[in-house]
Amino acid sequence: MAEAGAANRAGTALRAEALGGRLPPLVVAAERVAATVMQGVHGRRRAGQGDAFWQFRPYAPGDPVSRVDWRQSAKSDRLFLRETEWEAAQSVALWRDAGPTMRWRGGTDRPEKGERAELLLLALASLLLRGGERVRLLGARRAHAGRGAMGTLADALSRHQHDPADDSLPRHARAVMFGDFLAPLEETRAAVAALAARGVQGHLLQVLDPAEETLPYSGRVRFEGLSAEMPLLLPRAEGIRQLYAERLASHRAGLQAIAAAANWRFATHRTDAAPEVALLGLWQALAPSGA
């Protein structure tokens, strides 16, 4: 059983890498060029508070002497300062709903919602890691860097069940949350508001099976919940289709309002659609403004 689980995780990681690799190279290159122009020659990196070395630069009047790197300065007749990266600008936290409602699909010809959410999460992580970003799972303390981190990230995801609340994210980091977001709106509002209060910018991607949008059932149908809800028996399922569509539209409008209030973005994705479309949208949304 453990070997089968490891094989499944490895397969998901490989498919995610392949999905990220199929994104049009011209789009990836254009986003990187735009990021370089806007943020400096080091892509999305910026000088500032951080632990990782970024660059040496000549000393300028007004710079604190404590920041002079004397070893580098000894190699010439000039003084140089050692600058570190502004890690907040590189922090991207990812989360996917691992609840029971995500383990559903409306047909054998399409994946479970949770499977598609994990594929998109890992594919986005692959693109971000290629672009030099640091990626972490929301609620986890460890950040991952470099394309070689995909295996470790996929393994961590398989064991990651953290609540989306995360008080350890640096201010002005970014977050992307994948889920069906069919829980009461207040739950989503609380999670988003807590992150937004820390200055975190984010994106919600609602992943739904097409049957959850169209309710294609007719006749006598028994609906059984995945979260211990009481079963519901309908003599004519088609009779509630219009009301169901209205309720879903209202719920989705609520999610859009939650995102807008926090200055976040909201998008939807159906499991019968190509994952590349959703991935491209997320990648473009994560680019710096004006890129």
Residue, then its C-alpha position, 0 to 999 in steps of 0.5 A: m500500500a505504501e509503495a502504491g501511494a509513493a508511485n501515485r505521488a511520483g506519477t502526479a509530480l511527473r504529470a505536473e512537471a509535464l503540464g508546466g513544461r507544455l505551457p507555451p515557452l513564449v508565454v513563460a519567456a515573456e513573463r520572465v522578461a517583463a518581471t526582469v524589466m520591472q523588478g531588476v536584472h535579477g527577475r522578481r528578486r529584490a534587495g532587502q531583508g532576507d537570508a540568501f545572498w543576492q549581490f555585492r554593490p559598491y558602497a555609497p555615502g550614507d550606507p551603514v558601515s556595518r554592511v560592508d563586506w570586508r573580504q570582498s572589499a579587500k580584493s580591490d580599492r573600493l568598498f562593497l556591501r553584501e545585499t540579501e534577497w527580499e524574501a517576501a517578494q519571492s514567497v508563494a504559498l499554495w493550498r488545496d482543500a483535502g476535504p471529503t467533497m474533493r474526493w468526488r467526480g461525476g463520471t469515470d471520464r474525468p478526475e476527482k476534484g482533489e486530483r485535479a487540484e493537486l495537479l494544478l498546484l504542483a504544475l504551478a509550483s513547477l513554473l514558480l520554481r523554474g522562475g526562481e520563486r520560493v514555494r511553500l505549502l500554506g500552513a507549513r514552515r518549510a519553503h522549497a526552491g529549485r526545480g529539484a524540489m518537486g519530488t519533496l514538495a509532492d511528498a509534503l503535499s501528500r501529508h499536508q492537511h493544514d488549515p489555510a490559516d497561516d500566521s508565519l507568512p511574510r507580509h506581502a507574500r502571495a497565496v493561491m488556494f485550490g478547492d471547491f469552496l462549497a462550504p459556508l461562505e463565512e469559512t472562506r471569508a475568515a481564511v481569506a481575511a486572515l491572510a489579507a490582514r497580513g498584506v498577503q495577496g492571493h487567488l482563489l481557484q474553484v475546482l468543480d465537476p461539470a455535474e456540480e454546475t449543470l445538475p444533469y440528473s433526471g427522475r428519481v435520484r438519491f443524493e448522498g453527502l460526503s461530509a456526513e450529511m443526511p441523504l436526500l431523495l428527489p422524485r424528480a431531480e430535474g425539477i430543482r435544476q433551475l433553483y440549484a443553478e440560482r443557488l450556485a450562482s449566488h454562492r459563486a457571487g459570494l466568493q467573488a465578493i470575498a475575493a474582491a473585498a480582500n483585493w484577491r482574484f477569483a476564478t473557476h475551473r471545471t474538471d472536464a476542461a484542459p488544465e493548461v487553461a487554468l494554469l496559464g491564468l494563474w501564471q499570468a495573475l501571479a506576474p507583477s502588475g503591468a507584466 
